[in-house]
Amino acid sequence: MSEQSKGFFAANWFKLFFVALSILVVGIYFSRESDLDGCLENATKNYQTDWAFQCKQAKQEATCSLPRLVAEGVEKDRDRRAELCLKRYSFSR
């Protein structure tokens, strides 16, 4: 390493550290946001699959109207999955 580059790093080490730390924090934030979006998307897909399964059990089409108690159970599972996603990946807890 040349004397000129050593002088640059010696004079600007704090600024370089701050830039590197900022990039790291932004990367972590966007990674968690992406993970949260994926988790919520999976929760929605599971809800749709569960609903279709319950309809199939009742020998109806996949988008049927379920009895209230069955529908509430499927929706409760969806809400529980979404809540787990928010607890796992959200910064605001």
C-alpha positions in Angstrom: 0.0 0.0 0.0 1.4 3.4 -1.0 2.0 6.2 1.5 -0.7 8.3 -0.2 -3.4 5.6 0.2 -2.3 5.0 3.8 -2.7 8.8 4.4 -6.1 8.7 2.8 -7.3 5.8 5.0 -5.8 7.3 8.1 -7.5 10.7 7.5 -10.9 9.2 6.5 -11.2 5.9 8.4 -14.3 7.2 10.4 -16.1 8.3 7.2 -15.4 5.0 5.5 -16.5 3.0 8.5 -19.7 5.0 8.6 -20.4 4.4 4.9 -19.8 0.7 5.3 -22.0 0.5 8.4 -24.8 2.4 6.6 -24.7 0.0 3.6 -24.8 -2.9 6.0 -27.9 -1.5 7.9 -29.7 -0.7 4.7 -29.0 -4.2 3.4 -30.3 -5.9 6.5 -33.5 -3.7 6.4 -34.3 -4.6 2.8 -33.5 -8.3 3.4 -35.9 -8.4 6.3 -38.6 -6.6 4.3 -38.2 -9.1 1.5 -38.4 -12.0 4.0 -41.5 -10.5 5.6 -43.2 -10.1 2.2 -42.3 -13.7 1.3 -43.6 -15.0 4.7 -46.9 -13.1 4.3 -47.3 -14.4 0.8 -46.8 -18.0 2.0 -49.4 -17.4 4.7 -51.9 -16.3 2.1 -51.1 -19.3 -0.1 -51.6 -21.6 2.9 -54.9 -20.0 3.6 -56.1 -20.5 0.1 -54.9 -24.1 0.1 -56.6 -24.8 3.5 -59.8 -23.2 2.2 -59.8 -25.3 -1.0 -59.0 -28.4 1.1 -62.0 -27.8 3.3 -64.2 -27.2 0.3 -62.9 -30.5 -1.2 -63.7 -32.3 2.0 -67.3 -31.0 1.7 -67.3 -32.1 -1.9 -67.7 -28.6 -3.3 -65.7 -26.3 -5.6 -62.4 -24.8 -4.3 -64.0 -21.4 -3.8 -67.1 -22.6 -1.9 -68.8 -20.9 1.0 -67.7 -22.8 4.1 -69.8 -23.2 7.2 -69.1 -20.4 9.6 -67.2 -22.4 12.2 -65.0 -24.1 9.6 -64.3 -20.7 7.8 -63.4 -19.1 11.2 -60.9 -21.8 11.9 -59.3 -21.4 8.5 -59.2 -17.6 8.9 -57.8 -18.0 12.4 -54.9 -20.1 11.1 -54.2 -17.5 8.5 -54.2 -14.7 11.1 -51.9 -16.7 13.3 -49.5 -17.3 10.4 -49.5 -13.7 9.5 -48.8 -12.7 13.1 -45.9 -15.1 13.3 -44.5 -13.4 10.1 -44.8 -10.0 11.7 -43.2 -11.1 14.9 -40.3 -12.8 13.1 -39.5 -10.2 10.5 -40.9 -6.8 11.5 -38.7 -4.2 13.1 -41.6 -2.7 15.0 -42.6 -5.1 17.7 
